[in-house]
Amino acid sequence: MTRPAAVRPPVARAMAALAVCLSLVAAALTAVLVRPPGAAAAPAGTGTGYLSTSGNRIVDATGQTVRLTGINWFGMETDNKTFHGLWSRGYRSMLDQMAELGYNTLRVPYSNDALKPDAQATSVDAVSNPDLAGLHPLEILDKVIAYAGQKGMRVILDRHRPTSAGQSALWYTPAVSETTWIEDWKALARRYAGNPTVIGADLHNEPHADGTDPGGTGACWGCGDPARDWRLAAERAGNAILSVNPDWLIFVEGVSCPSGGNPNSWDDIPDEHCGWWGGNLSKAGEYPVRLDVPNRLVYSPHEYGISVYRQPWFDAADFPDNLPAIWDQQWGYLYKQNTAPLLLGEFGTTLADPKDKVWLERLLAYAGTGVTGMSFTYWSWNPNSGDTGGILNDDWTTVNQAKQSILQPYLIPPTPGDGGDPTDPPTDSGACQVAYTVVNRWSGGFQGSVDVTNTGSSTFRDWTLTFDVPQGVTVSSGWNATFSQSGTTVAVKGPSWNADLEAGETVNIGFTANGSDTPQPQAYAVNGTACG
């Protein structure tokens, strides 16, 4: 759920830099002061390699339990088509602050509009973010993911909206078909294949009821209608994604009302128990999501406080003692019965109502402490979320300590360097060499040839070469590898018959392109390692 307020102009850079320093110092002190007496510091890190599931746990490639304690940073789903706040601060500075505060995972909402070839990112301050100027939204996402990986953070991609215009009850609309939804997911899965910083797909944000029961037209769970049954749609999309990237986790949210229709107190039909948009997984035990790749499913409910909507349970006589039973019925039973892991994908509040502080404290206590607790990504980093506010204050720099102090005991900080795959030999830094030749040229196009040599002592597993071409150059065909292009970035994935680039080995790839052959491509890298 995205609730942006008006975009704010940049603050003075000197004041912002000073405020960042003060904020980080305050956060470090808070991390010490708010820990419960006698409690040991939570183990840091997000594990090693790709993640999978075991019962109700998320585990890393070595089988160690991992708890994701993250934050939502929205904007890519809005008209800006990229992260909000880049008009005020550098993305590295904000990721540094997130990691320092203890957030080990970043959930990134996007809309399909931001993935279009002609999409343009707006409101990016080129002084604070000089390396983002003029980039396509996906290229900015690449930069954020790369730096988050350096911090040891993990990234979850969240299809938040079909278009930047707003959310939808169903996963498709007249403007964005189910086919487009799935194909765009597959393109993202291919783009980040081999990069364990990106751990999975939150398939569609907050499916919910539309109309009234029994004539509802919104997302149902277990009703069997392929056009409305979110459980069946999640299976179709999840399996399509896993067919091209079997390493990803598939995050599946709930609905609001299992029937797909809202309660109607004026009819004679008994009303079902409904919940938040995306928050009702009460039927998932009876109708589970079935994926072709085992141990990849994580259920991801949403939960909010009074500042979003005053649900009737907030005014019940037994509040807040009534909350655990509600959570048990809606989604908690899946965790308690060891069915699947849970990641609370969104929860947040302004804390304006005193009851919301109690609600937030009880929710986190319910989720559990330490590495075995439920995973979560708090909503939101952004201060311009209209009915929740954010961890940051309106200056996009200082921290809302009232919220951070409640969250802090449950946060497990990332460790720089986490995320490598122990099943693969380490790759030497800078251990690749590229030789590029223009083989032929003609009016409006040219043919290029690239020799890629592994000059290190370790193998590049499942290699992907990336490089940047000038504006206006588009690759039209390629051979000896699979080519894809987003903006000015070309990704070349090794074929199945030559997926590993051994030490000392050279591979040749060729392509034709439209546009000028000068200047030459640059910024070559294999699996993220820059090449000479």
Long-range contacts (C-beta under 8 A, 24 or more apart in sequence): 1-167, 1-205, 1-206, 1-277, 1-302, 1-304, 1-308, 1-346, 1-379, 2-74, 2-77, 2-78, 2-109, 2-160, 2-161, 2-167, 2-385, 3-385, 3-386, 3-387, 3-388, 4-74, 4-75, 4-78, 4-84, 4-382, 4-384, 4-385, 4-386, 5-384, 5-385, 5-386, 6-384, 7-80, 7-84, 7-87, 7-123, 7-384, 8-87, 8-88, 8-384, 8-394, 8-396, 9-87, 10-87, 10-88, 10-125, 10-128, 11-88, 11-395, 11-396, 11-397, 13-127, 13-128, 16-88, 16-89, 16-395, 16-396, 16-397, 19-395, 19-397, 19-398, 20-89, 20-93, 20-97, 20-397, 22-398, 23-97, 23-397, 23-398, 23-399, 24-96, 24-97, 24-100, 26-399, 26-401, 27-97, 27-100, 27-101, 27-102, 27-399, 27-404, 28-100, 30-401, 30-404, 30-405, 30-408, 31-101, 31-102, 31-408, 31-411, 34-405, 34-408, 34-409, 35-408, 35-409, 36-409, 39-369, 39-409, 42-369, 42-370, 42-371, 42-410, 42-411, 42-412, 42-413, 43-371, 43-412, 44-104, 44-412, 44-413, 44-414, 44-415, 45-104, 45-152, 45-412, 45-413, 45-414, 45-415, 45-418, 46-104, 46-105, 46-152, 46-153, 46-154, 46-412, 46-414, 46-415, 46-418, 46-419, 47-418, 47-419, 48-418, 48-419, 48-420, 48-421, 48-422, 49-196, 49-419, 49-420, 49-421, 49-422, 49-423, 50-196, 50-199, 50-247, 50-248, 50-421, 51-154, 51-199, 51-200, 51-249, 52-249, 52-295, 52-296, 53-249, 53-295, 53-296, 53-297, 53-298, 53-340, 53-341, 54-295, 55-338, 55-339, 55-340, 55-341, 56-334, 56-335, 56-336, 56-338, 56-339, 56-340, 56-341, 56-342, 57-341, 57-372, 58-249, 58-298, 58-341, 58-343, 58-375, 61-421, 61-422, 61-423, 62-422, 65-371, 65-372, 66-371, 67-370, 67-371, 67-372, 67-373, 67-374, 67-375, 67-412, 68-104, 68-105, 68-154, 68-156, 68-343, 68-375, 68-376, 68-377, 69-102, 69-103, 69-104, 69-105, 69-375, 69-376, 69-410, 69-411, 69-412, 70-103, 70-104, 70-105, 70-106, 70-107, 70-153, 70-154, 70-156, 70-375, 70-376, 70-377, 70-378, 71-98, 71-103, 71-105, 71-106, 71-107, 71-377, 71-378, 71-380, 71-381, 71-391, 72-106, 72-107, 72-108, 72-109, 72-158, 72-345, 72-346, 72-377, 72-378, 72-379, 72-380, 72-381, 72-382, 73-98, 73-106, 73-107, 73-108, 73-380, 73-381, 73-382, 74-109, 74-160, 74-380, 74-381, 74-382, 74-385, 75-109, 75-382, 76-108, 76-109, 76-110, 76-111, 76-114, 76-137, 76-141, 76-160, 77-109, 77-110, 77-111, 77-114, 77-160, 77-161, 77-164, 78-111, 78-164, 79-122, 79-164, 80-121, 80-122, 80-123, 81-111, 81-113, 81-114, 81-119, 81-120, 81-121, 81-122, 81-137, 81-164, 82-114, 82-121, 82-122, 82-123, 82-124, 82-137, 82-140, 82-141, 83-108, 83-140, 83-144, 84-123, 84-382, 84-384, 85-381, 85-382, 85-392, 85-396, 86-123, 86-124, 86-125, 86-128, 86-129, 86-132, 86-140, 87-123, 87-124, 87-125, 88-125, 88-128, 88-395, 88-396, 88-397, 89-125, 89-128, 89-396, 89-397, 90-128, 90-129, 91-129, 91-132, 91-140, 91-143, 91-144, 91-147, 92-147, 93-128, 94-381, 95-144, 95-147, 95-148, 95-151, 95-153, 96-151, 98-151, 98-153, 98-381, 99-151, 99-152, 99-153, 99-413, 99-414, 100-413, 101-391, 101-399, 101-404, 101-408, 101-411, 102-407, 102-408, 102-411, 102-412, 102-413, 103-153, 103-378, 103-411, 103-413, 103-414, 104-152, 104-153, 104-154, 104-411, 104-412, 104-413, 104-414, 105-153, 105-154, 105-155, 105-156, 105-375, 105-377, 106-144, 106-148, 106-153, 106-154, 106-155, 106-156, 106-377, 107-155, 107-156, 107-158, 107-202, 107-345, 107-377, 108-141, 108-144, 108-155, 108-156, 108-157, 108-158, 109-158, 109-160, 109-161, 109-205, 110-137, 110-141, 110-157, 110-158, 110-159, 110-160, 111-159, 111-160, 111-161, 111-162, 111-163, 111-164, 112-159, 112-161, 112-162, 112-163, 112-176, 112-180, 112-181, 112-184, 113-163, 113-164, 114-138, 114-164, 115-184, 115-187, 115-188, 117-486, 117-487, 135-487, 136-486, 136-487, 136-488, 136-489, 138-191, 138-486, 138-487, 138-489, 139-486, 139-487, 139-488, 139-489, 142-489, 145-192, 145-195, 145-197, 145-198, 146-197, 146-528, 148-197, 149-195, 149-197, 149-419, 149-528, 150-416, 151-414, 151-416, 152-414, 152-415, 152-416, 152-417, 152-418, 152-419, 153-197, 153-414, 154-197, 154-198, 154-199, 154-414, 154-419, 155-197, 155-198, 155-199, 156-198, 156-199, 156-200, 156-201, 156-202, 156-249, 156-251, 156-343, 156-377, 157-188, 157-198, 157-200, 157-201, 157-202, 158-202, 158-205, 158-251, 158-345, 159-184, 159-185, 159-201, 159-202, 159-203, 159-204, 159-205, 160-205, 161-205, 167-205, 167-206, 167-277, 169-207, 169-208, 169-209, 169-210, 169-217, 169-218, 169-219, 170-207, 170-210, 170-218, 170-219, 170-227, 170-228, 171-203, 171-204, 171-207, 171-219, 171-230, 171-233, 171-237, 178-233, 178-236, 181-237, 182-236, 182-237, 182-240, 182-241, 185-237, 185-240, 185-241, 186-240, 186-241, 186-243, 186-244, 187-484, 189-241, 189-244, 189-245, 189-248, 190-244, 190-245, 190-484, 190-493, 191-484, 191-486, 191-491, 192-245, 193-244, 193-245, 193-247, 193-462, 193-464, 193-493, 194-461, 194-462, 194-463, 194-464, 194-527, 195-528, 196-247, 196-419, 196-420, 196-421, 197-419, 198-248, 199-248, 199-249, 200-248, 200-249, 200-250, 200-251, 200-296, 200-298, 201-237, 201-238, 201-241, 201-248, 201-249, 201-250, 201-251, 202-251, 202-253, 202-300, 202-345, 203-233, 203-234, 203-237, 203-238, 203-250, 203-251, 203-252, 203-253, 204-230, 204-233, 204-234, 204-237, 204-253, 205-253, 205-278, 206-253, 206-256, 206-276, 206-277, 206-278, 206-302, 207-253, 207-254, 207-255, 207-256, 207-277, 207-278, 208-255, 208-256, 208-257, 208-277, 208-278, 209-255, 209-256, 209-257, 209-259, 209-260, 209-261, 209-262, 209-274, 210-260, 210-261, 210-262, 211-260, 211-261, 211-262, 212-261, 212-262, 212-263, 212-264, 212-267, 213-257, 213-259, 213-260, 213-261, 213-262, 213-263, 213-264, 213-269, 213-271, 213-272, 214-259, 214-261, 214-269, 215-261, 216-257, 216-259, 216-260, 216-261, 216-262, 217-260, 217-261, 218-255, 218-256, 218-257, 218-260, 218-261, 218-262, 219-255, 219-256, 219-260, 220-255, 220-257, 220-258, 220-259, 220-260, 221-254, 221-255, 221-258, 221-280, 221-281, 221-282, 221-283, 221-284, 221-287, 222-258, 222-283, 222-286, 222-287, 223-258, 223-259, 223-260, 228-260, 230-255, 231-283, 231-284, 231-287, 231-288, 231-289, 234-289, 235-289, 235-290, 235-291, 238-289, 238-291, 238-296, 238-297, 239-291, 239-292, 239-293, 242-291, 242-292, 242-293, 242-296, 243-292, 246-293, 246-296, 248-296, 249-296, 249-297, 249-298, 250-289, 250-291, 250-296, 250-297, 250-298, 251-298, 251-299, 251-300, 251-343, 251-345, 252-284, 252-289, 252-297, 252-298, 252-299, 252-300, 253-278, 253-279, 253-299, 253-300, 253-301, 253-302, 253-345, 254-278, 254-279, 254-280, 254-281, 254-282, 254-284, 254-299, 254-301, 254-302, 254-330, 254-331, 255-280, 256-280, 258-282, 258-283, 273-329, 275-301, 275-330, 276-301, 276-302, 276-303, 276-304, 276-309, 276-311, 277-302, 278-302, 278-345, 278-346, 279-303, 279-330, 279-331, 280-330, 280-331, 281-330, 281-331, 281-334, 282-329, 282-330, 282-331, 284-331, 284-334, 284-339, 285-333, 285-334, 285-337, 285-339, 288-339, 288-340, 297-340, 298-340, 298-341, 298-342, 298-343, 298-375, 299-331, 299-334, 299-340, 299-341, 299-342, 299-343, 300-342, 300-343, 300-344, 300-345, 301-330, 301-331, 301-342, 301-344, 301-345, 302-344, 302-345, 302-346, 302-347, 303-327, 303-344, 303-346, 303-347, 303-363, 304-346, 304-347, 304-348, 304-349, 304-388, 305-347, 305-348, 305-349, 305-350, 305-351, 305-353, 305-355, 305-356, 305-359, 305-360, 305-388, 306-349, 306-353, 306-355, 306-356, 306-359, 307-349, 307-350, 307-351, 307-352, 307-353, 307-356, 307-387, 307-388, 308-348, 308-349, 308-387, 308-388, 314-355, 314-359, 319-355, 320-355, 320-358, 320-359, 320-362, 323-359, 323-362, 323-363, 323-366, 324-362, 324-366, 327-363, 327-366, 332-366, 335-374, 341-374, 341-375, 342-374, 342-375, 343-374, 343-375, 343-376, 343-377, 344-374, 344-375, 344-376, 344-377, 345-376, 345-377, 346-377, 346-378, 346-379, 346-380, 347-376, 347-378, 347-379, 348-378, 348-379, 348-380, 348-385, 348-388, 348-389, 348-390, 349-388, 349-403, 350-387, 350-388, 350-389, 351-402, 351-403, 357-402, 357-406, 360-403, 360-406, 361-406, 364-406, 364-407, 364-409, 364-410, 367-410, 369-409, 369-410, 371-412, 373-410, 376-410, 378-407, 421-461, 424-459, 424-461, 425-458, 425-459, 425-461, 426-458, 427-456, 427-458, 427-459, 427-460, 427-527, 427-529, 428-456, 428-457, 428-458, 428-529, 429-529, 430-529, 430-530, 430-531, 430-532, 431-455, 431-456, 431-457, 431-458, 431-529, 432-456, 432-460, 432-524, 432-525, 432-526, 432-529, 432-531, 432-532, 433-531, 433-532, 434-465, 434-467, 434-524, 434-531, 434-532, 436-520, 436-521, 438-517, 438-520, 439-510, 441-517, 444-514, 444-515, 445-476, 445-512, 445-513, 445-514, 445-515, 446-512, 446-513, 446-515, 446-516, 446-517, 447-510, 447-511, 447-512, 447-513, 448-510, 448-511, 448-512, 448-513, 448-517, 448-521, 449-508, 449-509, 449-510, 450-492, 450-508, 450-509, 450-510, 450-511, 450-524, 451-506, 451-507, 451-508, 452-501, 452-506, 452-507, 452-508, 452-509, 452-524, 452-526, 452-531, 453-504, 453-505, 453-506, 454-501, 454-502, 454-503, 454-504, 454-505, 454-506, 454-526, 455-504, 455-532, 456-503, 457-503, 458-503, 459-500, 459-501, 459-502, 459-503, 460-500, 460-501, 460-526, 460-527, 460-529, 461-499, 461-500, 461-527, 462-494, 462-499, 462-500, 462-527, 463-493, 463-494, 463-499, 463-500, 463-501, 463-526, 463-527, 464-491, 464-492, 464-493, 464-494, 464-526, 464-527, 465-491, 465-492, 465-509, 465-524, 465-525, 465-526, 466-490, 466-491, 466-492, 466-523, 466-524, 466-525, 467-492, 467-521, 467-522, 467-523, 467-524, 467-525, 468-521, 468-522, 468-523, 469-513, 469-515, 469-521, 470-515, 470-516, 470-518, 470-519, 472-515, 472-516, 473-513, 473-514, 473-515, 473-516, 474-513, 474-514, 474-515, 475-511, 475-512, 475-513, 476-511, 476-512, 476-513, 476-514, 477-511, 477-512, 478-509, 478-510, 478-511, 478-512, 479-509, 479-510, 479-511, 480-507, 480-508, 480-509, 480-510, 481-507, 481-509, 483-511, 490-521, 501-526
